[in-house]
Amino acid sequence: MTDFDVIVIGGGLAGLGTAYRIAGNLDVLVIERGKTPGSKNVTGGRIYLKSLRKYAPEIAENMPYQRKIVKERFSFLTENEGVTVEYMGESNSATVIRAELDSWLAERVEEKGGIVASGVRVDDVQVEEEAVRIVAGNDEITSEVAVISDGVQSPAGKRAGLREDFKPEELAVGVKEVIRLDEDEINTRFGLGSGEGLANLFAGYPSDYLQGGGFLYTNKESVSIGVVVNLKALALSDVELEQLIERFKNHPLISSVIEGGRSEEYSAHLIPEGGFDAIPGLYRDRILLTGDSAGLCLNTGITVRGMDFALISGIIAGDVILKCMERKDFSANSLSLYENLLSGSVLNEMRKFRKARYFLENRRLYENYPRCSTEIMRKIFDVDREHLITEIRSVLGEYGGTLSAILDLLKGGRVL
């Protein structure tokens, strides 16, 4: 007889999603390495709600949001200039503070009868014929099945034989900072109403024209900003990640909207961006892999989805475990239902955009187009426009020509 029906390794959104689904029906233990769920996270983003409402409507409707996004901006930046496109409307996403969101979800798990044990590091995962044995220091605990949700590096996933390290080109490294500002000041600076939010993505200067970019999201009483760069591209450059965010904060478009703010949190972490082709094994006898541990993150250049994928994969893992528990079968063949169900949601989305990763390796997206767009706009708004068309043609030629731009546009349209 095992100590628990299910042990979940990792108290992030994926792991807590699984525990939330099965708590009250099965004995579930969540093991979290941090002091509390969410304590290792500094949010720099938002969660997409449309697909989440299908799988966990009660979570989607009741989770503690900061602001619902009503303004989307995309900006090309050079050292001192910028060109921004803005859309205003309903985007079905919201900003969240992860420490707040994860703690809220952990409380819901415990209300349903689950156990969340924080400050515990898992040292080994041993899959035996009749159970999974989890080693944590001098303690050993067993379960019928284990769900591994311990993040992008996933030491537990590697010990269970489902994972190897992602390649540098399949990872991005991000540095994030949360800056405190008064709620009314945020509304005024960004032209927002009460509860309304803005999401702004940046390309070009923020990542030193390397593959990557910057972001800014408005929370209720703070602004999350940061820079994300492909790990391989960063390693081949001579720039430091810490330098990038400081330069980004000092750019005229950014410094003016965070002026007077107080830095509250600062952190860096890895992000899986290998896409569909980098997804490892998702299951084996008595083990399921979810969230970032499984590389379930999608970057299309315009949208970056990870939190909703994590929750959905955790919810689906919980559904599969409930079915397998009914027939007392936790073999790989039985747990393969997990991948089948994921194929109708998360994996389907990642498959549709599987070529996005390779398209986003195009250096012109980060260097040529930001420089070209700012130079053209500068000339358009110059009062001396006698030779405007000739000058625009010259700028286009300098940065690759019209044909290259058209081909990139067509390719991007097919891929994204």
N, C-alpha and C positions, 0 to 999 in steps of 0.2 A: 504494500500500500504506500502511495506517495504522500509527501507532506502537503502538496497542493495539486489541484487539477492543472493549473496553468501558472507558469512563472514568466513574467514579462521583464526583459532586461532593457532598461532605458525608460525614463519617465518623461519623455518629450511627447509631442502630439501623437505620433504613431503608436507608441506604447500605451499611452493613456487612452487613446481611441479604442484599442483592443480591450483594455481592462474595463472601460465604460460599457462596451457592448456585452461583455459576458458576466460582469459582477452582478451578484444576485441570483445567478443561475449556476455558476461554478465558483469554486474557491480559487481566487486569483491573487497573486502577489506581484507587485511592481517593485523592481529594484532600481533605484536611481543613485548614480554616483555623486551628484551634486548635493548641497546642503538641503535644498528643496527643489521640487520640480520647477524648471524654468530658471533656476538661479544661475545657470551657466550661459543663458541666452541674453544677448542684447539685440532686441528686434530692430531690423532696419527695413521692415517692409509691411506688407499687407497680405491678407488672406482673401482668396477668391471664394465667393459664396454660392454661385449657381450650382455647381456640381455637388458641393457639400450638402446643400439642402436636400438632394435626392437621397443621400446615404445616412445623414444624421441631422434631420430637420430641427430636432430639439436643441442640438448643439449650435447649429447655424443661427437659430433665432435668439438664443439666450446667452451666448458667450459674451464676455465683456469687451465690446469694441471701444476704440478710441474715437474714430470718425469714419463715416461712410464717404467713400471717394466720389466726388462729383466733378473734379477737374483732373484731366490727364494732360501732362505736358511732356514733350520730348525736345531736348535742346542739343544742338551742336555747339561746342565751346572750343575756342582757341584761348591763347594766354590772357587776353583782355577783352575778347568779344564773344558774342553769342547770338545764335538764331534759334528761336523757340516756336514750336507749333503747339497750340492748345485746343483741346476738345473739352466741352462742358456738357455733362449729362450723366445718366445713371450708368455705372460701370460694374455693378454687382461685386464690389470688393470693399474692404474696410481695413483700416490700420489697427494694429493690436500691439500691446506690450506683452512680450512672451512670458516674462516672469509672472505677470498678472493672469494671463490666459492659462498657462500651464498649471498654476496653483488652483485656479478655479476648477479646471477639469479634474485635477487630483481630488479635490473636495467632493466632486460629484461621484467619483469612483468610490470613495470611502463611504459616502452616504448610501450607496447601493450594496455595501458589504465587502468591497475589495480592500486590500491592505497595500499601502504605499510605504515602502521602507527607503528612506533617503540616507545619503552619506555612506553608502555601501558600494564597494568596488567588486565586480565579478572578476575572479582570477582564472577561472576555467569553466568550460562547458563540455560535459562528457555525455555522449549519446549512448545509452545502454539498451539492451533488448526490451526491458520492461519499463524504462523511465529515462528521463533526462536528469543528470546530476549537475547541480550548479555549485561551484566551489567559490566561496567568498572568505578569504583569510583562513581562519581555522574552522569555519563553518561549512557544512555541506547540506544542501536541501534538494529535494527531488520533486519532480512533477511529471504528469503524463505527457505534456507537450510544453515547449518553450517558444516564446516569440522574441526575436532579437530586434531591438529598436534603439541601438546604442550609438547612432550617429554615423557620419560619413566615413570615419576611420574604422569603425566597427571591429574592435578587437574580439568581441564575442563571436561575431560572424565568421571571422577568420579561424578562431579556435574550433568552431563547429564545422569547418570545412566547406562553407558556402561562399566565402569571399577570399579574394586576394586584394592587395593594395590597388587602388585606381592609379592609372598612369597620370603623370603631370598634366598632359594635355586634356585629360578628362576631369580636371579639377580647376576651380577658381578659388582665389583667396580674397576674402573681403575684410575690410576694416570699417567699423561702424562707431558712430558717436551719437549720443542722445543729448540734445541741448534744451534746457528748460527755458520756456518763454511763457508769458502770461497768455491765457486763452484769448482774451480780447485782442491782444497784440497780434497773435497768429491770424485771427479772423481779419484784422485790418490789413496786415501785410500781404496776405494771399487772396484777399477779396472773397472770404468765405463767410457763410452764415453759421449759426450754432449747429454743431454736430456734423458740419460739412468738412470734407478733407480734400487734400491735393496730393497727387503722386507725380513726381518729376524725374524722368530718366535723362541721363546726360552721356554724350559720346565725344571723344576727342581728348581734350586737355586733361580731364580728370584722371584718366588712366595713362597719361603721358603718351597718348596716341597708340597705345598697345591694345590688344584684344581685351575689351572690358568696358567699364564706364562708371559713372557715378549715379547716385540716387538721392532723393530728398522726399520724405514723407511727413505729413503733418499729423501729429497726435493731438490729444485734447489740450495738453499744456506743455508740449515739447515738440521738437522737430528731430527726426531721425535722419542723419545724413551719412554717407559713406562712399567708398570706392571699392569696386570689385575688378580683379584682373586675373586673366588666365594664368595658372601657376607656371606653366612652361614658358610663356611669353615673359613673365616677370623674372624668372630665373635667368633668361638669356639677356636681360637688360641690366643696366647699371643703376637703376632707380630703386629706392627703398619705399616700401608700402607706407610707412609712417609719413614720408615726405609728401606722398600723393594726397593724402587727406588734408594735410595742412595747407598745401597749395590750393586744393579745391575750396577749402573754407575761406581762403583769402581772395578767391576770384570775385570780381565786382558783382556778378549775378547772385552769389551766395552770401558774401560778407554783409550785404545790405539787409538781407532777410533774417540773419541770425545775430545781428548786432545787439549787444546787451544781454545775450543769452548766457546761461551758465551750464557748463559741461557737467553732466550727471553720470554718464556711463560711457565706457570706451572698451572695445573688444575687437578681436579678430578671429575669424574661423574659416574653415574650408567648406566649399560648396561643390556637390557633385554636378558636373555639367557635361558628362559624357553622353547623355541622352540614351535613346533606346538601345544603341549598339553596345553600351557599356554596362547594361544591367546584368548582374551576376545571377547565380542560381538563387531562386526564391524559396525553395523548400527542399527538405530531405526528410527522412524518418524523424518524426517528433519535433521538427524545427521549422519555423517560418521566419522570413526576413522581410522587414517592412521599412517604410520611410526612407530617410537619407542612407541608412545602412544598405538598402537595396538600390541606391542611386536614383530614386524616384523624384527627380527634379527636372524641370523643363525650362530652358531659356531660349526664347525665340527672338531675343533682341528688343522686343517691344513688351512682352510679358515674361515674368519670371515666376514660375509656380513651384512651390515646394511644400508650404504648410498645408494646403488643401489636399495635396497628394498624400502627405504623411497621414493625415486624419482618415482619409478614405481608405488607404491601404490597411490601417489599423482596424477600422470598422469591418472591412471585408475579412481580415484575418480572424476577427472575433466570430463572425458568422460561420466561417468554415470550421472553426474549432467546435462550435456548438453542434454542427452537423456530424463531425467526426466523433464527438463524445457520445452521440446517440448510438452509433454503431460500434463504439469502442475500437476504432481503427485509426491509428495515427501513423500509418505507413506513408511513405512518399507517394504512393499511388493514390491514397485517400486524400492527402493534403494537396495534391495537384489541382484540386478544385480551386484553391487560392489563386493560382495563376490564371485559370480559366475565367474566374470572376473578375480579376484585375484586367483581363483583356477587353472586357466590355466597358472599362472606364479609364483608369490611369494609363494602362499600357496602350490602349487605343489612341489616346491623346499623344503619347510619346512616339508612337509609331507614325502617326500622321506628320509629325515634325522631325522625323529622324535625321533628315538632311540639314536641319537648321544648324547643328553644331559645325558642320563643315563649311557652310556658307558664312558663318560668323568668324571664320578664320581669315577672311578677306581683309587685308590690312587697309585697303582703300576706305572701308567703312569707318575706320577710326582716325585716319590721318587725312586722306584726300578730301573726303566730303565735308568734314567740319571746316577745314581751311577754305575749301572752294565756296561753300555756302556763305560763310561770313564775309569773304572778299566780294562776292557778287552782291550781297545785300548792302555792303558799305558803298559800293559804286552806284547801286540803284538809288540810294537815298542821298547821294552827293548832289549838291546844287548844280555842279558843272557836269552835265550829262550829254555833251555834244557828241562824244564818241562812245556812248554806252554799249551799243551792240558789239562794236569791235572789241571793247575792253572785256566784255563778258565772254566772248569767244576766246580771247587770249587766256582768261582765267581757266576756262574749261580745258583748253589745250594743255595748260601747265599742269593740271591735276588729272591727266589721263585721257581727256577728250570726251566728246559727247557719246561716242560709240560705247566706250567702256561703261559710262554711267547708264546707258540704256540697257546694256547686257546685264549689269548688276541688278538693275531694277526688275528686269524680266525674270532673272534667276531667283531673286528674292521673292517675287510674287509667286513663283511655283513652289518654293520651299516653305514660305511662311504663310 
